[in-house]
Amino acid sequence: GKVGRMALDGVDTLTESSQQQGLVAVQGQQTALEDFLDWCVRDIACPFGQDRRRAGDQVVQLVRSLDGNPVPTGLGGRLTGQQLVGAVGQALYSKAMWPSLERAVASLVQDGDTRPVQTLASGGLALPGARAGHVRAAGKPSGGGLTDNAAVPLDNLPAAMMAINCADDPDRPDAERLVRDLGRLSAEYTQVSPVFGRYRLNELLMCYGRPKGTDFVRERVKDVDTAKMLLVGTRGDPATPYRWTVETARRLGSSAVVLDNRGEGHAGYGSSRCVHRKVDDFLLYGSLPADGSSCPPDREPDTGG
């Protein structure tokens, strides 16, 4: 059979290289961080204070401090600055997570409590030690299996994303090129963001040594002969910028219709009531908005002050 209706939210690029995608992601996350800090400093509880000009520097200093002196966690590990960056990046995907991010960093800075930050890094899932009813006999695996559940990471989101992204990418430099380009790439990434540059560059380098990904998307996905598709692009998306939605729609051809979500965060269906309604109307009833229609931003989350 054929697909009758399809909606894509947070639309990816079909043409840009992994290096270009990485730089776009760095810029997007840096912009999202700036927006978060604009909001945070209006709250007396903001862990970065109320001076907006100093707040950005304090984020950089905190990351560098943790990279130099990681903080012990309750699970026997240590929280590094790069792990904090990963957690912050996860929280910045949605404005609804801003209050949780503020409280998590405050707990880390003021109390040395790493658990809220680790929860953000796992996509909001509870840590193994915090799960209710997690009791086992000494020396026996919990859950009835061969491996102790507590020894298995609760979520492998970063590893899974890395494997998927590498499999989608046909670019795979050899060792000589990697060594030659590393200094330039490091300078480019950190110039765009001293917070997210190193983290995103590390993600890019993790594809080295893996088999080349498919070139099917870049070579063959264009001018498709399909039923209408609704492509949702969010103006303040830190991961998939709005221009990718427009470029991908143009590449897909006349079947693609763009919905312009003027809000913030990664994707719009789960955060914008307007986007949610228009996508549902299309998928359920076939009511397709006009190409270029827009949805207004929802209001910002309240501060705790």
Secondary structure, DSSP 8 states (H G I E B T S, - for coil): -----EEEES---SS--HHHHHHHHHHHHHHHHHHHHHHHTTSTT-TT-S-HHHHHHHHHHHHHHHHHS-EE-TTS-EE-HHHHHHHHHHHTT-GGGHHHHHHHHHIIIII---HHHHHHHTTS---GGGSTT----TTS-GGGSSS-GGGS-S--HHHHHHHHHHHT------HHHHHHHHHHHHHHHHHH-TTTHHHHHHHHHTTTTS-----HHHHH-SS---S-EEEEEEEE-SSS-HHHHHHHHHHH-TTEEEEEEEEESS-STTT-HHHHHHHHHHHHH-----TTEEE----------
